[in-house]
Amino acid sequence: MNRSTAQILREYGPFPGVDSVHGVTFDGRQIWLAVGKQLSALDPESGQMLRSIDAAADAGTAFDGRHLFQIAGDRIQKIAPESGRVLATIPAPDGGNSGLAWAEGTLWVGQYRERKIHQVDPETGEILRTIESDRFVTGVTWIDEELWHGTWEDDASELRRVDPRTGEVLEMLEMPPGVSVSGLESDGGHRFFCGGGSSGKLRAVRRPGITR
């Protein structure tokens, strides 16, 4: 297993009116932050908030290329980003759901205290596969067929690349002391975007082995 220290490239926030960052996703232009009662869009270059959608947004967020998906308690909402309208709702897996990602035409749901990642049918909510972890799971993201998730336990956080079949940890990035990871998303290139929980911040972290 490769183990190294995370390189923080940039820190965003804290932002006015944002007490905590929960879910994080990226639509190719904007970073979407789940901040409790809203989904807020952030320009990753300027660091400015662009707009917000009123929605229950207290956990993971994902983007499928057209729609936003947002965990809201015991359900996952499919949202049109242009209008903010909820187009469909499916049941979320039982348990403390935290992270959310889109890959392989399905949703991937991280569960915090249950230490699991579920692959979920986006039409029905059926659990297709479950991966076990030995740490609390926060954000989840896929990039170049790699499955990464955040951890947050005992005031320490890591980014972990795991085998999507077995859950074996293949690579680990340790965050600096006191820096937590709530949501997690890749920009499709050299950056991970990491929600900072109750700090109200977002951090860009360099993806290992990738340069501009």
Accessible surface in RSA format (square Angstrom, percent):
REM  Atomic radii and reference values for relative SASA: ProtOr
REM  Chains: A
REM  Algorithm: Lee & Richards
REM  Probe-radius: 1.40
REM  Slices: 20
REM RES _ NUM      All-atoms   Total-Side   Main-Chain    Non-polar    All polar
REM                ABS   REL    ABS   REL    ABS   REL    ABS   REL    ABS   REL
RES MET A   1   130.93  67.8  51.10  33.8  79.83 190.1  52.80  44.9  78.13 103.5
RES ASN A   2    96.23  66.4  92.02  88.9   4.20  10.1  19.00  45.7  77.23  74.6
RES ARG A   3   131.66  55.3  98.58  50.3  33.07  78.7  45.15  61.7  86.51  52.4
RES SER A   4    56.07  47.4  45.30  60.5  10.77  24.8  47.48 101.1   8.59  12.0
RES THR A   5    99.52  70.8  80.25  81.4  19.26  45.9  49.90  67.0  49.61  75.0
RES ALA A   6     7.70   7.1   0.00   0.0   7.70  17.5   0.36   0.5   7.35  19.5
RES GLN A   7    97.34  54.4  90.54  66.2   6.80  16.2  38.45  81.8  58.90  44.7
RES ILE A   8    58.83  33.5  32.13  23.9  26.70  64.3  32.13  23.1  26.70  72.5
RES LEU A   9    58.87  32.8  24.32  17.4  34.55  86.9  27.78  19.5  31.09  83.7
RES ARG A  10    92.29  38.7  84.46  43.1   7.82  18.6  42.29  57.8  50.00  30.3
RES GLU A  11    83.79  48.1  58.26  44.1  25.53  60.8  19.52  37.8  64.27  52.5
RES TYR A  12     7.06   3.3   2.96   1.7   4.10  10.7   6.33   4.8   0.72   0.9
RES GLY A  13    33.13  40.9   0.00   N/A  33.13  40.9   5.55  15.2  27.58  61.8
RES PRO A  14    88.43  64.4  68.68  62.6  19.75  71.8  68.90  56.9  19.53 121.4
RES PHE A  15    18.99   9.5  12.65   7.8   6.34  16.5  14.13   8.6   4.86  13.9
RES PRO A  16   135.14  98.5 104.74  95.5  30.40 110.5 117.44  97.0  17.70 110.0
RES GLY A  17    84.70 104.4   0.00   N/A  84.70 104.4  41.76 114.6  42.94  96.2
RES VAL A  18    20.12  13.2   9.38   8.5  10.74  25.9   9.76   8.5  10.36  28.1
RES ASP A  19   123.77  86.7 110.29 109.8  13.49  31.9  37.81  89.0  85.97  85.7
RES SER A  20    24.01  20.3  22.64  30.2   1.37   3.1  15.89  33.8   8.12  11.4
RES VAL A  21     0.09   0.1   0.00   0.0   0.09   0.2   0.00   0.0   0.09   0.2
RES HIS A  22    54.09  29.6  48.29  33.6   5.80  14.8  29.66  30.6  24.42  28.4
RES GLY A  23     0.83   1.0   0.00   N/A   0.83   1.0   0.83   2.3   0.00   0.0
RES VAL A  24     2.97   2.0   0.00   0.0   2.97   7.2   0.00   0.0   2.97   8.1
RES THR A  25     0.17   0.1   0.17   0.2   0.00   0.0   0.06   0.1   0.11   0.2
RES PHE A  26    32.92  16.5  21.21  13.1  11.70  30.5  21.21  12.9  11.70  33.5
RES ASP A  27    28.86  20.2   8.63   8.6  20.23  47.8   3.78   8.9  25.08  25.0
RES GLY A  28    53.51  66.0   0.00   N/A  53.51  66.0  27.55  75.6  25.96  58.1
RES ARG A  29   171.86  72.2 156.59  79.8  15.28  36.4  73.58 100.6  98.28  59.6
RES GLN A  30    16.28   9.1  16.28  11.9   0.00   0.0   2.39   5.1  13.89  10.5
RES ILE A  31     0.00   0.0   0.00   0.0   0.00   0.0   0.00   0.0   0.00   0.0
RES TRP A  32     0.23   0.1   0.23   0.1   0.00   0.0   0.01   0.0   0.21   0.3
RES LEU A  33     0.00   0.0   0.00   0.0   0.00   0.0   0.00   0.0   0.00   0.0
RES ALA A  34     0.00   0.0   0.00   0.0   0.00   0.0   0.00   0.0   0.00   0.0
RES VAL A  35    22.93  15.1   5.78   5.2  17.16  41.3   5.78   5.0  17.16  46.5
RES GLY A  36    24.06  29.7   0.00   N/A  24.06  29.7  18.01  49.4   6.05  13.6
RES LYS A  37   178.97  87.3 171.12 105.0   7.85  18.7 114.47 103.0  64.50  68.7
RES GLN A  38    66.93  37.4  66.93  48.9   0.00   0.0   9.32  19.8  57.61  43.7
RES LEU A  39     0.00   0.0   0.00   0.0   0.00   0.0   0.00   0.0   0.00   0.0
RES SER A  40     5.23   4.4   5.23   7.0   0.00   0.0   0.89   1.9   4.34   6.1
RES ALA A  41     0.00   0.0   0.00   0.0   0.00   0.0   0.00   0.0   0.00   0.0
RES LEU A  42     0.00   0.0   0.00   0.0   0.00   0.0   0.00   0.0   0.00   0.0
RES ASP A  43    39.40  27.6  38.95  38.8   0.45   1.1   3.07   7.2  36.33  36.2
RES PRO A  44     6.42   4.7   6.10   5.6   0.32   1.2   6.10   5.0   0.32   2.0
RES GLU A  45   118.39  68.0 104.09  78.7  14.31  34.1  57.94 112.1  60.45  49.4
RES SER A  46    58.99  49.9  34.62  46.2  24.38  56.2  42.19  89.8  16.80  23.5
RES GLY A  47    15.92  19.6   0.00   N/A  15.92  19.6   4.90  13.4  11.02  24.7
RES GLN A  48   113.82  63.6 112.45  82.2   1.37   3.3  33.26  70.8  80.56  61.1
RES MET A  49    66.34  34.4  39.88  26.4  26.46  63.0  40.04  34.0  26.30  34.8
RES LEU A  50    92.55  51.5  58.39  41.8  34.15  85.9  62.31  43.8  30.24  81.4
RES ARG A  51    89.82  37.7  76.41  39.0  13.40  31.9  53.96  73.8  35.85  21.7
RES SER A  52    56.41  47.7  27.23  36.3  29.18  67.2  11.78  25.1  44.64  62.5
RES ILE A  53     8.99   5.1   5.46   4.1   3.53   8.5   8.99   6.5   0.00   0.0
RES ASP A  54   118.68  83.1  95.73  95.3  22.95  54.3  36.17  85.1  82.51  82.3
RES ALA A  55    15.31  14.1   1.93   3.0  13.39  30.5  13.87  19.5   1.44   3.8
RES ALA A  56    46.86  43.1  34.04  52.5  12.82  29.2  38.52  54.3   8.34  22.1
RES ALA A  57     0.00   0.0   0.00   0.0   0.00   0.0   0.00   0.0   0.00   0.0
RES ASP A  58    78.49  55.0  63.83  63.5  14.66  34.7  24.51  57.7  53.98  53.8
RES ALA A  59    10.61   9.8   6.38   9.8   4.23   9.6  10.61  14.9   0.00   0.0
RES GLY A  60     1.77   2.2   0.00   N/A   1.77   2.2   1.75   4.8   0.02   0.0
RES THR A  61     1.48   1.1   0.00   0.0   1.48   3.5   0.00   0.0   1.48   2.2
RES ALA A  62     1.64   1.5   0.25   0.4   1.38   3.1   1.64   2.3   0.00   0.0
RES PHE A  63    42.54  21.3  27.02  16.7  15.51  40.4  27.02  16.4  15.51  44.4
RES ASP A  64    38.70  27.1  14.30  14.2  24.40  57.7   2.98   7.0  35.72  35.6
RES GLY A  65    52.62  64.9   0.00   N/A  52.62  64.9  27.69  76.0  24.92  55.8
RES ARG A  66   176.09  73.9 165.54  84.4  10.55  25.1  65.12  89.0 110.98  67.3
RES HIS A  67    22.49  12.3  22.49  15.6   0.00   0.0  12.94  13.3   9.55  11.1
RES LEU A  68     0.04   0.0   0.04   0.0   0.00   0.0   0.04   0.0   0.00   0.0
RES PHE A  69     6.37   3.2   6.37   3.9   0.00   0.0   6.37   3.9   0.00   0.0
RES GLN A  70     0.00   0.0   0.00   0.0   0.00   0.0   0.00   0.0   0.00   0.0
RES ILE A  71     1.16   0.7   1.16   0.9   0.00   0.0   1.16   0.8   0.00   0.0
RES ALA A  72     1.63   1.5   0.19   0.3   1.44   3.3   1.63   2.3   0.00   0.0
RES GLY A  73    49.43  61.0   0.00   N/A  49.43  61.0  40.07 110.0   9.36  21.0
RES ASP A  74   112.54  78.8  98.88  98.4  13.66  32.3  45.00 105.9  67.55  67.4
RES ARG A  75    88.55  37.2  88.55  45.1   0.00   0.0  25.26  34.5  63.30  38.4
RES ILE A  76     1.84   1.0   0.15   0.1   1.69   4.1   0.15   0.1   1.69   4.6
RES GLN A  77    19.06  10.7  19.06  13.9   0.00   0.0   0.00   0.0  19.06  14.5
RES LYS A  78    52.15  25.4  52.02  31.9   0.13   0.3  10.77   9.7  41.37  44.1
RES ILE A  79     0.06   0.0   0.06   0.0   0.00   0.0   0.06   0.0   0.00   0.0
RES ALA A  80    14.58  13.4  14.58  22.5   0.00   0.0  14.58  20.5   0.00   0.0
RES PRO A  81    14.41  10.5  14.37  13.1   0.04   0.1  14.41  11.9   0.00   0.0
RES GLU A  82   141.50  81.2 114.80  86.8  26.70  63.6  73.56 142.3  67.94  55.5
RES SER A  83    82.49  69.7  42.27  56.4  40.23  92.7  48.46 103.2  34.03  47.7
RES GLY A  84    16.27  20.1   0.00   N/A  16.27  20.1   4.46  12.2  11.81  26.4
RES ARG A  85   156.64  65.8 148.35  75.6   8.30  19.8  63.47  86.7  93.17  56.5
RES VAL A  86    65.00  42.8  44.70  40.5  20.31  48.9  44.70  38.8  20.31  55.1
RES LEU A  87    66.31  36.9  33.56  24.0  32.76  82.3  36.01  25.3  30.30  81.5
RES ALA A  88    48.52  44.6  37.83  58.4  10.70  24.3  48.46  68.2   0.06   0.2
RES THR A  89    70.66  50.3  40.81  41.4  29.85  71.1  29.74  39.9  40.92  61.9
RES ILE A  90    13.28   7.6  11.93   8.9   1.35   3.2  13.16   9.5   0.11   0.3
RES PRO A  91    82.88  60.4  78.11  71.2   4.77  17.3  81.47  67.3   1.41   8.7
RES ALA A  92    10.20   9.4   0.00   0.0  10.20  23.2   0.32   0.4   9.88  26.2
RES PRO A  93     9.77   7.1   0.50   0.5   9.27  33.7   7.32   6.0   2.45  15.2
RES ASP A  94   140.62  98.5 119.28 118.7  21.34  50.5  42.64 100.3  97.98  97.7
RES GLY A  95    44.27  54.6   0.00   N/A  44.27  54.6  19.27  52.9  25.00  56.0
RES GLY A  96    38.23  47.1   0.00   N/A  38.23  47.1  35.91  98.5   2.32   5.2
RES ASN A  97    22.48  15.5   3.69   3.6  18.79  45.3   1.41   3.4  21.06  20.4
RES SER A  98    23.50  19.9  15.41  20.6   8.09  18.6  19.26  41.0   4.24   5.9
RES GLY A  99     1.88   2.3   0.00   N/A   1.88   2.3   1.88   5.2   0.00   0.0
RES LEU A 100     4.69   2.6   0.00   0.0   4.69  11.8   0.00   0.0   4.69  12.6
RES ALA A 101     6.49   6.0   3.24   5.0   3.25   7.4   6.49   9.1   0.00   0.0
RES TRP A 102    74.95  30.1  53.72  26.0  21.23  49.8  39.66  21.1  35.29  57.2
RES ALA A 103    13.36  12.3   7.27  11.2   6.09  13.9  13.36  18.8   0.00   0.0
RES GLU A 104   117.64  67.5  72.03  54.5  45.61 108.6  53.27 103.0  64.37  52.6
RES GLY A 105    43.22  53.3   0.00   N/A  43.22  53.3  25.97  71.3  17.25  38.6
RES THR A 106    15.18  10.8  15.18  15.4   0.00   0.0  15.18  20.4   0.00   0.0
RES LEU A 107     0.00   0.0   0.00   0.0   0.00   0.0   0.00   0.0   0.00   0.0
RES TRP A 108     0.44   0.2   0.44   0.2   0.00   0.0   0.44   0.2   0.00   0.0
RES VAL A 109     0.00   0.0   0.00   0.0   0.00   0.0   0.00   0.0   0.00   0.0
RES GLY A 110     0.00   0.0   0.00   N/A   0.00   0.0   0.00   0.0   0.00   0.0
RES GLN A 111     2.16   1.2   2.16   1.6   0.00   0.0   0.00   0.0   2.16   1.6
RES TYR A 112    58.82  27.5  58.82  33.5   0.00   0.0  40.17  30.2  18.65  23.0
RES ARG A 113   161.66  67.9 146.46  74.7  15.19  36.2  56.40  77.1 105.25  63.8
RES GLU A 114    69.55  39.9  52.06  39.4  17.49  41.6  34.60  66.9  34.95  28.5
RES ARG A 115    77.22  32.4  77.22  39.4   0.00   0.0  18.60  25.4  58.62  35.5
RES LYS A 116    64.19  31.3  64.19  39.4   0.00   0.0  12.75  11.5  51.44  54.8
RES ILE A 117     1.81   1.0   1.50   1.1   0.31   0.8   1.50   1.1   0.31   0.8
RES HIS A 118    12.24   6.7  12.24   8.5   0.00   0.0   8.81   9.1   3.43   4.0
RES GLN A 119    16.59   9.3  16.32  11.9   0.27   0.6   0.01   0.0  16.58  12.6
RES VAL A 120     0.00   0.0   0.00   0.0   0.00   0.0   0.00   0.0   0.00   0.0
RES ASP A 121    34.93  24.5  34.66  34.5   0.26   0.6   1.52   3.6  33.40  33.3
RES PRO A 122    23.83  17.4  14.88  13.6   8.95  32.5  14.88  12.3   8.95  55.6
RES GLU A 123   133.26  76.5 110.92  83.9  22.34  53.2  46.12  89.2  87.15  71.2
RES THR A 124    80.21  57.1  61.26  62.1  18.96  45.2  67.21  90.3  13.01  19.7
RES GLY A 125     9.82  12.1   0.00   N/A   9.82  12.1   1.13   3.1   8.69  19.5
RES GLU A 126   106.91  61.4  95.82  72.5  11.09  26.4  38.91  75.3  68.00  55.5
RES ILE A 127    74.95  42.6  53.42  39.8  21.53  51.9  53.42  38.5  21.53  58.4
RES LEU A 128    85.03  47.4  49.01  35.1  36.02  90.6  53.75  37.8  31.27  84.2
RES ARG A 129    79.04  33.2  70.09  35.7   8.95  21.3  42.33  57.8  36.72  22.3
RES THR A 130    56.41  40.1  29.21  29.6  27.20  64.8  20.48  27.5  35.93  54.3
RES ILE A 131     6.86   3.9   3.39   2.5   3.47   8.4   6.66   4.8   0.20   0.5
RES GLU A 132   106.26  61.0  96.95  73.3   9.31  22.2  55.24 106.8  51.02  41.7
RES SER A 133    24.40  20.6   4.71   6.3  19.69  45.4  12.18  25.9  12.22  17.1
RES ASP A 134    95.12  66.6  81.21  80.8  13.91  32.9  43.79 103.1  51.33  51.2
RES ARG A 135    50.82  21.3  50.82  25.9   0.00   0.0  13.16  18.0  37.66  22.8
RES PHE A 136    28.09  14.1  28.09  17.4   0.00   0.0  28.09  17.0   0.00   0.0
RES VAL A 137     0.00   0.0   0.00   0.0   0.00   0.0   0.00   0.0   0.00   0.0
RES THR A 138     6.26   4.5   6.04   6.1   0.23   0.5   6.26   8.4   0.00   0.0
RES GLY A 139     1.03   1.3   0.00   N/A   1.03   1.3   1.02   2.8   0.01   0.0
RES VAL A 140     0.98   0.6   0.00   0.0   0.98   2.4   0.00   0.0   0.98   2.7
RES THR A 141     0.66   0.5   0.62   0.6   0.04   0.1   0.04   0.1   0.62   0.9
RES TRP A 142    36.35  14.6  17.61   8.5  18.74  44.0  17.61   9.4  18.74  30.4
RES ILE A 143    16.54   9.4  12.27   9.1   4.28  10.3  16.46  11.9   0.08   0.2
RES ASP A 144    99.63  69.8  68.78  68.5  30.85  73.0  30.15  71.0  69.48  69.3
RES GLU A 145   160.43  92.1 136.99 103.6  23.44  55.8  53.28 103.1 107.15  87.5
RES GLU A 146    48.64  27.9  45.43  34.4   3.21   7.6  13.49  26.1  35.15  28.7
RES LEU A 147     0.25   0.1   0.00   0.0   0.25   0.6   0.00   0.0   0.25   0.7
RES TRP A 148     2.51   1.0   2.51   1.2   0.00   0.0   2.51   1.3   0.00   0.0
RES HIS A 149     1.51   0.8   1.51   1.0   0.00   0.0   0.50   0.5   1.00   1.2
RES GLY A 150     0.00   0.0   0.00   N/A   0.00   0.0   0.00   0.0   0.00   0.0
RES THR A 151     0.00   0.0   0.00   0.0   0.00   0.0   0.00   0.0   0.00   0.0
RES TRP A 152    70.38  28.2  70.38  34.1   0.00   0.0  59.54  31.7  10.84  17.6
RES GLU A 153    21.34  12.3  18.78  14.2   2.56   6.1   5.95  11.5  15.39  12.6
RES ASP A 154   127.50  89.3  91.36  90.9  36.14  85.5  38.78  91.3  88.72  88.5
RES ASP A 155   122.49  85.8 106.14 105.6  16.35  38.7  29.51  69.4  92.98  92.7
RES ALA A 156    48.00  44.1  43.61  67.3   4.40  10.0  48.00  67.6   0.00   0.0
RES SER A 157     3.62   3.1   0.02   0.0   3.60   8.3   0.00   0.0   3.62   5.1
RES GLU A 158    18.12  10.4  18.12  13.7   0.00   0.0   2.59   5.0  15.53  12.7
RES LEU A 159     0.10   0.1   0.10   0.1   0.00   0.0   0.10   0.1   0.00   0.0
RES ARG A 160    15.52   6.5  15.52   7.9   0.00   0.0   0.00   0.0  15.52   9.4
RES ARG A 161    48.80  20.5  48.80  24.9   0.00   0.0   1.48   2.0  47.31  28.7
RES VAL A 162     5.80   3.8   4.30   3.9   1.49   3.6   4.30   3.7   1.49   4.1
RES ASP A 163    15.29  10.7  15.04  15.0   0.25   0.6   1.16   2.7  14.13  14.1
RES PRO A 164    32.04  23.3  32.04  29.2   0.00   0.0  32.04  26.5   0.00   0.0
RES ARG A 165   185.66  78.0 157.60  80.3  28.06  66.8  63.73  87.1 121.93  73.9
RES THR A 166    96.24  68.4  62.13  63.0  34.11  81.3  69.22  93.0  27.02  40.8
RES GLY A 167    10.74  13.2   0.00   N/A  10.74  13.2   1.89   5.2   8.85  19.8
RES GLU A 168   106.01  60.9  95.37  72.1  10.64  25.3  38.59  74.6  67.42  55.0
RES VAL A 169    32.64  21.5  23.58  21.3   9.06  21.8  23.58  20.5   9.06  24.6
RES LEU A 170    55.14  30.7  48.74  34.9   6.40  16.1  50.50  35.5   4.64  12.5
RES GLU A 171    21.98  12.6  21.98  16.6   0.00   0.0   0.66   1.3  21.32  17.4
RES MET A 172     6.61   3.4   6.61   4.4   0.00   0.0   6.61   5.6   0.00   0.0
RES LEU A 173     5.37   3.0   5.37   3.8   0.00   0.0   5.37   3.8   0.00   0.0
RES GLU A 174    59.75  34.3  59.75  45.2   0.00   0.0  13.80  26.7  45.96  37.5
RES MET A 175    14.18   7.3   0.18   0.1  14.00  33.3   0.18   0.2  14.00  18.5
RES PRO A 176    43.18  31.5  38.18  34.8   5.01  18.2  41.40  34.2   1.78  11.1
RES PRO A 177   135.99  99.1 108.46  98.9  27.54 100.1 118.10  97.5  17.90 111.2
RES GLY A 178    69.83  86.1   0.00   N/A  69.83  86.1  34.76  95.4  35.07  78.5
RES VAL A 179    22.20  14.6  20.17  18.3   2.02   4.9  21.22  18.4   0.97   2.6
RES SER A 180    18.82  15.9  15.48  20.7   3.33   7.7   8.59  18.3  10.22  14.3
RES VAL A 181     0.00   0.0   0.00   0.0   0.00   0.0   0.00   0.0   0.00   0.0
RES SER A 182    16.27  13.7  10.94  14.6   5.33  12.3  13.58  28.9   2.68   3.8
RES GLY A 183     3.37   4.2   0.00   N/A   3.37   4.2   3.37   9.2   0.00   0.0
RES LEU A 184     3.04   1.7   0.19   0.1   2.85   7.2   0.19   0.1   2.85   7.7
RES GLU A 185    27.48  15.8  27.48  20.8   0.00   0.0   1.99   3.8  25.49  20.8
RES SER A 186     9.46   8.0   2.17   2.9   7.29  16.8   2.17   4.6   7.29  10.2
RES ASP A 187    26.70  18.7   7.71   7.7  18.99  44.9   1.90   4.5  24.80  24.7
RES GLY A 188    53.19  65.6   0.00   N/A  53.19  65.6  25.29  69.4  27.90  62.5
RES GLY A 189    26.59  32.8   0.00   N/A  26.59  32.8  26.48  72.7   0.12   0.3
RES HIS A 190    16.08   8.8  15.33  10.7   0.75   1.9   6.08   6.3  10.00  11.6
RES ARG A 191    33.60  14.1  33.60  17.1   0.00   0.0   4.21   5.8  29.39  17.8
RES PHE A 192     0.00   0.0   0.00   0.0   0.00   0.0   0.00   0.0   0.00   0.0
RES PHE A 193     0.00   0.0   0.00   0.0   0.00   0.0   0.00   0.0   0.00   0.0
RES CYS A 194     1.21   0.9   0.89   1.0   0.32   0.8   0.89   2.2   0.32   0.3
RES GLY A 195     0.00   0.0   0.00   N/A   0.00   0.0   0.00   0.0   0.00   0.0
RES GLY A 196     0.47   0.6   0.00   N/A   0.47   0.6   0.10   0.3   0.37   0.8
RES GLY A 197     2.94   3.6   0.00   N/A   2.94   3.6   2.94   8.1   0.00   0.0
RES SER A 198    92.59  78.2  72.03  96.1  20.56  47.4  39.93  85.0  52.66  73.8
RES SER A 199    49.18  41.6  24.16  32.2  25.02  57.6  36.52  77.8  12.66  17.7
RES GLY A 200     1.10   1.4   0.00   N/A   1.10   1.4   1.10   3.0   0.00   0.0
RES LYS A 201    51.50  25.1  51.50  31.6   0.00   0.0  12.12  10.9  39.38  41.9
RES LEU A 202     0.00   0.0   0.00   0.0   0.00   0.0   0.00   0.0   0.00   0.0
RES ARG A 203    17.19   7.2  17.19   8.8   0.00   0.0   0.46   0.6  16.72  10.1
RES ALA A 204     1.07   1.0   1.07   1.6   0.00   0.0   1.07   1.5   0.00   0.0
RES VAL A 205     0.00   0.0   0.00   0.0   0.00   0.0   0.00   0.0   0.00   0.0
RES ARG A 206    67.03  28.1  63.51  32.4   3.52   8.4  25.59  35.0  41.44  25.1
RES ARG A 207    12.56   5.3  12.56   6.4   0.00   0.0   0.49   0.7  12.08   7.3
RES PRO A 208    39.09  28.5  17.39  15.9  21.70  78.9  27.07  22.4  12.02  74.7
RES GLY A 209    84.10 103.7   0.00   N/A  84.10 103.7  44.26 121.5  39.84  89.2
RES ILE A 210    53.11  30.2  50.34  37.5   2.77   6.7  51.39  37.0   1.72   4.7
RES THR A 211   113.34  80.6  96.57  97.9  16.77  40.0  68.37  91.8  44.97  68.0
RES ARG A 212   224.79  94.4 159.50  81.3  65.29 155.4  93.79 128.2 131.00  79.4
END  Absolute sums over single chains surface
CHAIN  1 A     9330.5       6861.5       2469.0       4498.8       4831.7
END  Absolute sums over all chains
TOTAL          9330.5       6861.5       2469.0       4498.8       4831.7
